């Protein structure tokens, strides 16, 4: 990893590669959540935080040991942008979870 994170980190991949990876995961984990959706308002709120250059996505085990994704803003130096307190409604900073899961909130053709 580079010494600094950048807004240009990551790389585009083709649809065929993405579909192959998604399909392989679905086949190997048929009873799991395959994806979660997050609205643009919440994503922009993370990205608009001071010093934020991108979003780090953590795979976690949430309540009931369910697979969850947690999204946190990250600075160029690699540190996460954590709120000062633990109240998600205080408006200081945002950590995102609880996006509608797929399944059932999916395109049935995917």
C-alpha positions in Angstrom: 0.0 0.0 0.0 1.1 3.5 -0.7 2.0 5.8 2.1 -1.1 7.9 1.5 -4.7 7.1 0.4 -6.0 9.0 -2.6 -9.4 9.8 -4.1 -8.3 7.9 -7.2 -7.4 4.7 -5.3 -9.2 1.6 -6.7 -9.6 0.4 -10.3 -12.5 -0.1 -12.6 -13.1 -3.7 -13.6 -15.3 -5.1 -16.4 -18.8 -6.4 -16.1 -17.8 -10.0 -16.9 -15.3 -10.1 -14.1 -17.6 -8.4 -11.6 -20.5 -10.8 -12.5 -18.1 -13.8 -12.2 -17.0 -12.8 -8.8 -20.5 -12.0 -7.6 -21.9 -15.3 -9.0 -19.0 -17.3 -7.3 -19.8 -15.7 -4.0 -23.6 -16.4 -4.4 -22.8 -20.1 -5.2 -20.5 -20.5 -2.2 -22.7 -18.6 0.2 -26.3 -19.3 -0.9 -27.9 -18.3 2.4 -25.9 -15.1 3.0 -26.5 -11.5 2.2 -24.7 -10.8 -1.0 -24.9 -7.1 -1.1 -26.3 -4.0 0.7 -27.6 -0.8 -0.8 -26.6 2.7 0.5 -28.3 5.9 -0.6 -26.4 8.7 -2.2 -27.3 11.2 0.5 -25.5 9.0 3.1 -22.5 8.3 0.9 -22.1 12.1 0.1 -22.4 12.8 3.9 -19.4 10.6 4.5 -17.4 12.0 1.6 -18.2 15.7 2.6 -16.5 15.2 6.0 -13.4 17.3 6.5 -10.2 15.6 5.2 -12.2 12.6 3.8 -10.6 11.2 0.6 -12.8 8.0 0.4 -14.8 5.4 2.1 -13.4 2.3 3.8 -15.9 -0.7 3.8 -15.6 -3.2 6.7 -17.0 -6.7 6.5 -18.4 -7.3 10.0 -20.5 -9.7 12.0 -23.3 -7.7 13.4 -26.1 -8.5 15.8 -27.0 -12.2 15.7 -23.7 -12.9 13.9 -25.2 -11.6 10.6 -22.8 -10.4 8.0 -22.9 -6.6 7.9 -21.0 -3.9 6.0 -19.9 -0.8 7.9 -18.8 2.2 5.9 -16.4 4.8 7.4 -14.8 7.8 5.9 -11.0 7.7 5.6 -8.2 10.4 5.5 -5.2 10.4 3.2 -3.0 9.2 6.0 -5.1 6.0 6.3 -6.9 6.9 9.5 -10.6 6.5 9.8 -12.9 9.4 10.6 -14.6 8.3 13.8 -17.1 10.5 15.6 -16.1 11.9 18.9 -19.1 10.3 20.7 -21.4 7.3 20.1 -24.7 9.0 19.2 -25.3 8.5 15.5 -27.8 11.4 15.5 -25.5 14.1 16.8 -24.6 15.1 13.3 -20.8 15.3 13.9 -19.7 12.5 11.6 -21.3 9.5 10.0 -20.7 5.8 10.1 -23.1 3.9 7.8 -24.7 0.5 8.1 -28.2 -1.1 7.8 -28.5 -0.8 4.0 -31.3 -2.9 2.6 -29.8 -6.3 2.0 -29.7 -8.4 -1.2 -31.5 -10.7 -1.0 -34.4 -9.7 -0.8 -33.9 -6.2 -2.1 -32.2 -7.2 -5.4 -32.7 -7.2 -9.1 -34.0 -10.8 -9.7 -32.0 -10.9 -12.9 -28.7 -10.5 -11.1 
